[in-house]
Amino acid sequence: MTNTQRHLVEEYFAGFRTSDHRRILATLTDDVEWVIHGHRTTRGKAEFNGEIENPAFTGKPELDIHRVYEDGPVVITTGEGRGATVDHGPFRFAFNDLFTFRDGLIARVDSYVVPLP
């Protein structure tokens, strides 16, 4: 993985862990797409920004990266996380995120999220 891609993925996750909108948005293209498979798709930085601290969730997520792979302009991460929803409280999940890069920034994020007991 190139240092730039590794750094941007690390920045992206660090931003989510601290709810730092500016830090996350700095890693993205203006026309970024975020596809959370089975749930929703956001397009553009404004929509993406609205999902960083989705009102259905409370607190900051804990995100543990287990593996990172690269194939050309795509960086793939796997891991586990913990969060809390307003309606149902704490939950655990496994995730797989595919980051597609264009011109040195993240142009698309494909997220696969699986609830854990």
C-alpha atoms as a printed R data frame, in Angstrom:
    type eleno elety resid chain resno       x       y      z
1   ATOM     1    CA   MET     A     1   0.000   0.000  0.000
2   ATOM     2    CA   THR     A     2   1.348   3.424 -0.753
3   ATOM     3    CA   ASN     A     3   2.127   5.629  2.198
4   ATOM     4    CA   THR     A     4  -0.475   8.127  0.994
5   ATOM     5    CA   GLN     A     5  -3.244   5.533  0.795
6   ATOM     6    CA   ARG     A     6  -2.260   4.009  4.157
7   ATOM     7    CA   HIS     A     7  -2.185   7.446  5.745
8   ATOM     8    CA   LEU     A     8  -5.590   8.435  4.336
9   ATOM     9    CA   VAL     A     9  -7.256   5.227  5.541
10  ATOM    10    CA   GLU     A    10  -5.700   5.725  8.986
11  ATOM    11    CA   GLU     A    11  -6.900   9.355  9.012
12  ATOM    12    CA   TYR     A    12 -10.396   8.281  7.945
13  ATOM    13    CA   PHE     A    13 -10.719   5.808 10.837
14  ATOM    14    CA   ALA     A    14  -9.074   8.186 13.330
15  ATOM    15    CA   GLY     A    15 -11.633  10.806 12.324
16  ATOM    16    CA   PHE     A    16 -14.536   8.437 12.934
17  ATOM    17    CA   ARG     A    17 -13.159   7.411 16.330
18  ATOM    18    CA   THR     A    18 -13.166  11.073 17.416
19  ATOM    19    CA   SER     A    19 -16.148  12.355 15.360
20  ATOM    20    CA   ASP     A    20 -13.753  14.770 13.617
21  ATOM    21    CA   HIS     A    21 -15.708  15.779 10.528
22  ATOM    22    CA   ARG     A    22 -12.929  17.904  9.039
23  ATOM    23    CA   ARG     A    23 -10.380  15.102  9.391
24  ATOM    24    CA   ILE     A    24 -12.648  12.597  7.625
25  ATOM    25    CA   LEU     A    25 -13.791  14.976  4.871
26  ATOM    26    CA   ALA     A    26 -10.151  15.873  4.071
27  ATOM    27    CA   THR     A    27  -9.618  12.266  2.915
28  ATOM    28    CA   LEU     A    28 -12.527  12.306  0.428
29  ATOM    29    CA   THR     A    29 -13.187  13.506 -3.113
30  ATOM    30    CA   ASP     A    30 -16.011  16.047 -3.501
31  ATOM    31    CA   ASP     A    31 -18.166  13.452 -5.304
32  ATOM    32    CA   VAL     A    32 -17.451  10.591 -2.862
33  ATOM    33    CA   GLU     A    33 -19.940   7.729 -2.699
34  ATOM    34    CA   TRP     A    34 -20.467   5.722  0.485
35  ATOM    35    CA   VAL     A    35 -22.387   2.520 -0.094
36  ATOM    36    CA   ILE     A    36 -23.389   0.788  3.132
37  ATOM    37    CA   HIS     A    37 -24.588  -2.386  1.467
38  ATOM    38    CA   GLY     A    38 -28.100  -3.386  2.485
39  ATOM    39    CA   HIS     A    39 -28.761  -0.008  4.145
40  ATOM    40    CA   ARG     A    40 -28.122   3.194  2.155
41  ATOM    41    CA   THR     A    41 -25.907   5.116 -0.237
42  ATOM    42    CA   THR     A    42 -24.675   8.671  0.299
43  ATOM    43    CA   ARG     A    43 -23.288  10.823 -2.501
44  ATOM    44    CA   GLY     A    44 -21.042  13.841 -2.091
45  ATOM    45    CA   LYS     A    45 -19.307  15.326  0.922
46  ATOM    46    CA   ALA     A    46 -22.445  17.020  2.298
47  ATOM    47    CA   GLU     A    47 -24.412  13.754  2.526
48  ATOM    48    CA   PHE     A    48 -21.335  11.914  3.819
49  ATOM    49    CA   ASN     A    49 -20.889  14.566  6.497
50  ATOM    50    CA   GLY     A    50 -24.448  13.934  7.687
51  ATOM    51    CA   GLU     A    51 -23.630  10.265  8.315
52  ATOM    52    CA   ILE     A    52 -20.490  10.883 10.392
53  ATOM    53    CA   GLU     A    53 -22.612  11.513 13.473
54  ATOM    54    CA   ASN     A    54 -25.894   9.930 12.453
55  ATOM    55    CA   PRO     A    55 -28.623  11.048 14.927
56  ATOM    56    CA   ALA     A    56 -29.735   7.400 15.378
57  ATOM    57    CA   PHE     A    57 -26.408   6.703 17.134
58  ATOM    58    CA   THR     A    58 -24.920   8.050 20.337
59  ATOM    59    CA   GLY     A    59 -21.288   8.463 21.385
60  ATOM    60    CA   LYS     A    60 -18.223   7.663 19.314
61  ATOM    61    CA   PRO     A    61 -17.630   4.254 17.730
62  ATOM    62    CA   GLU     A    62 -14.765   1.999 18.761
63  ATOM    63    CA   LEU     A    63 -13.151   0.634 15.585
64  ATOM    64    CA   ASP     A    64 -10.447  -2.047 15.651
65  ATOM    65    CA   ILE     A    65  -8.754  -2.760 12.327
66  ATOM    66    CA   HIS     A    66  -7.655  -6.391 11.995
67  ATOM    67    CA   ARG     A    67  -6.363  -6.543  8.420
68  ATOM    68    CA   VAL     A    68  -5.490  -4.158  5.600
69  ATOM    69    CA   TYR     A    69  -5.035  -5.260  1.975
70  ATOM    70    CA   GLU     A    70  -4.313  -3.357 -1.213
71  ATOM    71    CA   ASP     A    71  -5.048  -4.061 -4.863
72  ATOM    72    CA   GLY     A    72  -4.104  -1.084 -7.050
73  ATOM    73    CA   PRO     A    73  -6.335   1.882 -6.182
74  ATOM    74    CA   VAL     A    74  -8.402  -0.186 -3.700
75  ATOM    75    CA   VAL     A    75  -7.570  -0.582 -0.014
76  ATOM    76    CA   ILE     A    76  -9.556  -3.202  1.897
77  ATOM    77    CA   THR     A    77  -9.913  -3.258  5.671
78  ATOM    78    CA   THR     A    78 -11.538  -5.746  8.021
79  ATOM    79    CA   GLY     A    79 -12.238  -5.290 11.669
80  ATOM    80    CA   GLU     A    80 -14.671  -5.170 14.553
81  ATOM    81    CA   GLY     A    81 -16.405  -2.286 16.212
82  ATOM    82    CA   ARG     A    82 -18.657  -1.228 19.012
83  ATOM    83    CA   GLY     A    83 -21.237   1.495 19.050
84  ATOM    84    CA   ALA     A    84 -24.572   2.471 20.549
85  ATOM    85    CA   THR     A    85 -27.911   3.407 19.032
86  ATOM    86    CA   VAL     A    86 -30.358   5.795 20.644
87  ATOM    87    CA   ASP     A    87 -33.187   3.240 20.487
88  ATOM    88    CA   HIS     A    88 -31.384  -0.044 21.254
89  ATOM    89    CA   GLY     A    89 -28.203   0.797 23.174
90  ATOM    90    CA   PRO     A    90 -24.775  -0.846 22.724
91  ATOM    91    CA   PHE     A    91 -23.993  -3.233 19.891
92  ATOM    92    CA   ARG     A    92 -21.006  -5.014 18.352
93  ATOM    93    CA   PHE     A    93 -20.313  -5.533 14.664
94  ATOM    94    CA   ALA     A    94 -17.787  -6.874 12.197
95  ATOM    95    CA   PHE     A    95 -16.999  -4.736  9.170
96  ATOM    96    CA   ASN     A    96 -15.267  -4.823  5.832
97  ATOM    97    CA   ASP     A    97 -14.588  -1.507  4.073
98  ATOM    98    CA   LEU     A    98 -13.308  -1.163  0.513
99  ATOM    99    CA   PHE     A    99 -11.787   2.251 -0.217
100 ATOM   100    CA   THR     A   100 -11.423   3.154 -3.890
101 ATOM   101    CA   PHE     A   101  -8.923   5.938 -4.518
102 ATOM   102    CA   ARG     A   102  -8.891   8.515 -7.314
103 ATOM   103    CA   ASP     A   103  -6.379  11.348 -7.640
104 ATOM   104    CA   GLY     A   104  -4.946  10.657 -4.185
105 ATOM   105    CA   LEU     A   105  -8.267  10.751 -2.296
106 ATOM   106    CA   ILE     A   106 -10.997   8.286 -1.340
107 ATOM   107    CA   ALA     A   107 -13.644   8.391 -4.083
108 ATOM   108    CA   ARG     A   108 -15.829   5.503 -2.904
109 ATOM   109    CA   VAL     A   109 -16.323   3.527  0.292
110 ATOM   110    CA   ASP     A   110 -18.116   0.188  0.156
111 ATOM   111    CA   SER     A   111 -19.053  -0.864  3.698
112 ATOM   112    CA   TYR     A   112 -20.282  -4.306  4.717
113 ATOM   113    CA   VAL     A   113 -21.462  -4.458  8.329
114 ATOM   114    CA   VAL     A   114 -22.463  -7.640 10.177
115 ATOM   115    CA   PRO     A   115 -24.008  -7.533 13.678
116 ATOM   116    CA   LEU     A   116 -22.231  -9.649 16.311
117 ATOM   117    CA   PRO     A   117 -23.744 -11.178 19.453
